[in-house]
Amino acid sequence: MKQLRKFLRLTSRERQLVINTFILLGLIRLALWLLPFQTLRRLVAKISQPSPKAQGVNQTNLSKIVGAVNLSSRYMPGGVKCLARALTTQVLMSRCGYSPQLRIGVAKGEGGKLEAHAWVENQGQVVIGYLRDLSRFTPLPSFKGGKL
């Protein structure tokens, strides 16, 4: 009940952002299960076009975008992996006029097991997906224009 009151205290624009984020996050999770990654990247590139309403950067505060992704992730059934969170953040940021960079890094874990992590950067700063040991992940080459 406390969460519902918090949600209702948001402005209508903030509520709309949270609802849209929840739907987008669910669709991206589904697409990660069903589609090849290259196909998903092309779709993400198409839906990431800046909104005609976004006349320049900061149409929506970056912290509100990240907050909406974090909130939506908490209430998504089955949990959300870092790649779905990063792709969702990338789409929302791009739509608002930002220039996010999706990063996917790999590292060797204990026992030589390969680990991967995804995060989003904006102007060299990690926006979502920060880990204390993020530096141990070797970033793969950046994705340009939705192509691998």
Legacy VTK file of the C-alpha trace (Angstrom):
# vtk DataFile Version 3.0
C-alpha trace
ASCII
DATASET POLYDATA
POINTS 148 float
0.000 0.000 0.000
2.925 2.311 0.761
4.294 1.815 -2.761
0.914 2.647 -4.273
0.758 5.910 -2.321
4.284 6.769 -3.486
3.288 6.034 -7.072
0.168 8.187 -6.816
2.220 11.081 -5.418
4.283 11.183 -8.617
3.412 13.757 -11.233
1.435 12.458 -14.201
4.569 12.728 -16.352
6.586 10.672 -13.838
3.828 8.045 -13.609
3.741 7.827 -17.400
7.526 7.360 -17.472
7.345 4.530 -14.916
4.506 2.764 -16.747
6.213 3.123 -20.140
9.488 1.903 -18.644
7.832 -1.154 -17.097
6.251 -2.084 -20.448
9.475 -1.456 -22.403
11.533 -3.473 -19.923
9.111 -6.401 -20.191
9.193 -6.281 -23.997
12.992 -6.143 -24.072
13.199 -9.114 -21.680
10.856 -11.063 -23.944
12.826 -10.063 -27.046
16.084 -11.219 -25.424
14.543 -14.686 -25.056
12.987 -14.852 -28.522
15.197 -12.923 -30.945
18.800 -13.134 -32.097
20.813 -10.313 -30.523
21.518 -8.634 -33.899
17.786 -8.471 -34.632
17.103 -7.045 -31.185
19.831 -4.396 -31.655
18.211 -3.294 -34.937
14.818 -3.030 -33.238
16.329 -1.101 -30.337
17.976 1.293 -32.804
14.597 1.885 -34.496
12.683 2.598 -31.296
15.515 4.709 -29.872
14.947 7.619 -32.239
14.639 10.897 -30.312
11.094 12.039 -29.804
10.063 15.071 -31.882
9.107 16.634 -28.532
12.700 16.255 -27.282
14.211 19.513 -28.444
17.700 18.956 -27.101
19.073 16.952 -24.239
17.573 16.817 -20.747
13.916 16.721 -21.802
13.639 14.154 -19.017
16.096 14.254 -16.168
18.605 11.407 -16.399
18.092 10.458 -12.755
14.355 10.054 -13.404
15.060 7.664 -16.289
17.417 5.572 -14.153
14.962 5.697 -11.250
12.139 4.453 -13.488
14.302 1.565 -14.753
15.320 0.637 -11.196
11.732 0.813 -9.942
10.404 -1.217 -12.867
13.140 -3.804 -12.345
12.111 -4.334 -8.713
8.535 -5.171 -9.679
9.242 -7.214 -12.817
8.310 -10.864 -12.218
11.282 -13.192 -12.422
13.900 -10.486 -11.942
15.794 -8.522 -14.553
19.306 -9.104 -15.875
21.771 -6.299 -16.518
21.444 -6.476 -20.319
17.683 -5.850 -20.258
18.178 -2.958 -17.836
20.957 -1.480 -19.966
19.001 -1.761 -23.229
15.912 -0.206 -21.627
17.973 2.675 -20.247
19.645 3.166 -23.624
16.290 3.402 -25.426
14.810 5.864 -22.927
17.909 8.042 -22.893
18.088 8.138 -26.691
14.413 9.071 -26.944
15.084 12.005 -24.620
17.999 13.312 -26.662
20.929 11.835 -24.745
23.766 9.929 -26.443
24.144 6.798 -24.307
26.733 4.136 -24.973
25.853 0.521 -24.299
28.840 -1.372 -22.925
29.120 -5.110 -22.620
32.173 -6.462 -20.880
33.554 -9.893 -20.143
35.785 -11.204 -17.374
37.078 -14.496 -16.076
35.494 -15.407 -12.791
36.546 -17.939 -10.225
37.534 -21.225 -11.771
38.015 -19.589 -15.183
34.277 -19.251 -15.741
33.378 -16.532 -18.256
31.235 -13.721 -16.843
29.550 -10.882 -18.698
28.030 -7.588 -17.616
26.195 -4.788 -19.417
26.069 -1.124 -18.451
25.305 2.247 -20.007
27.594 5.255 -20.059
26.823 8.873 -20.795
29.720 11.276 -21.340
32.120 8.717 -19.880
30.111 8.200 -16.673
28.325 4.971 -15.779
24.597 5.694 -15.667
23.273 2.226 -14.914
25.018 -1.071 -14.244
27.773 0.217 -11.981
29.684 -2.431 -10.031
32.492 -1.871 -7.534
34.662 -4.226 -9.582
33.511 -2.993 -13.003
37.128 -2.423 -14.042
37.731 -6.181 -14.145
35.364 -6.435 -17.145
37.002 -5.943 -20.516
34.549 -3.979 -22.673
33.752 -5.405 -26.084
33.863 -2.959 -29.015
31.005 -0.425 -28.974
27.927 -1.001 -31.065
27.474 1.639 -33.774
24.169 2.094 -35.566
22.718 -1.146 -34.264
25.326 -3.316 -36.016
27.700 -5.726 -34.314
LINES 1 149
148 0 1 2 3 4 5 6 7 8 9 10 11 12 13 14 15 16 17 18 19 20 21 22 23 24 25 26 27 28 29 30 31 32 33 34 35 36 37 38 39 40 41 42 43 44 45 46 47 48 49 50 51 52 53 54 55 56 57 58 59 60 61 62 63 64 65 66 67 68 69 70 71 72 73 74 75 76 77 78 79 80 81 82 83 84 85 86 87 88 89 90 91 92 93 94 95 96 97 98 99 100 101 102 103 104 105 106 107 108 109 110 111 112 113 114 115 116 117 118 119 120 121 122 123 124 125 126 127 128 129 130 131 132 133 134 135 136 137 138 139 140 141 142 143 144 145 146 147
